[in-house]
C-alpha cells in the first residue's frame, strides 16, 4: 500500500512540474479558506498486558473454564477510511491554524492466541477451546483535530509542510455494537471508551493547480490515555492498557 501511495505522489509531482507556475486559486492569500479531504486509515493498538495476562479465564458467574492459557496478544493493523472538511486560518506567510473535522469508519482488532487444549466432556456435553480469537471493535468516529501547519516557502508549484496538534474523538456508532448482555462468556465484546484525545504529527506537500491546491499528507496519531473499558471478561482482563494508534494518508483539496 505504501509503495502505491508513493507512486501516486511521484506522478502528481511530475504532472505539476510539466506546467508553468500555477496560481492555486489564490488560496494562500486568503485569511480564511475552506476545503475537504479523503482519508485512508490504518488502525492498531499498543497493548500493555497485566502481570498475570497468561492465566486461564474462568466464568465469574459459574466458574466454568472459558479459555486455556494465553500465548500472545497482538493487534494487527486494520484499514479504514474517512471524509472531512477543512477550515484554514492564515496566521503568517509560513504558519496556518487548521480545524479539520471528519467522520472516520475504522475497525480495530485484538488477536488472542491460546495454548492448544483438548476438548473436555462433562455430563455428555463436549466443550472445545479455540486456539485463536480475533476481537473486533467497530467504530464510527467524529474526529475534531486542532493543528498548526508550518509551511516552507513555495517553489514553483510545490510547498512542503509539517503539521502537529491534538484531536478529540467521539464514537457515534450504534449502541448494539457494545451491548452484549445475555451473550455467552466467549462471545462477549471488547469495548472502548466513547471519547478520547490523541496527539498527532505529520508531513505533507501542497501541489498547486490553476484553480485549487491539492495536498497529500501522511499523519500519525496516538491516544493520550487508555481507551479500553475494563470489565470482567476473558478479553479485557489480561490487558492493563490499550493505546490507539492511527496512520492516516489524506488528500486535501482547498
Beta strands, then each sheet from edge to edge (+ up, - down):
strand 1: 32-49
strand 2: 70-74
strand 3: 78-92
strand 4: 95-99
strand 5: 102-106
strand 6: 108-114
strand 7: 120-122
strand 8: 125-127
strand 9: 132-137
strand 10: 140-151
strand 11: 158-171
strand 12: 195-208
strand 13: 213-223
strand 14: 239-253
sheet 1: 1+ 3- 4+ 10- 5+
sheet 2: 1+ 14- 13+ 12- 11+
sheet 3: 2+ 6- 9+
sheet 4: 7+ 8-
end
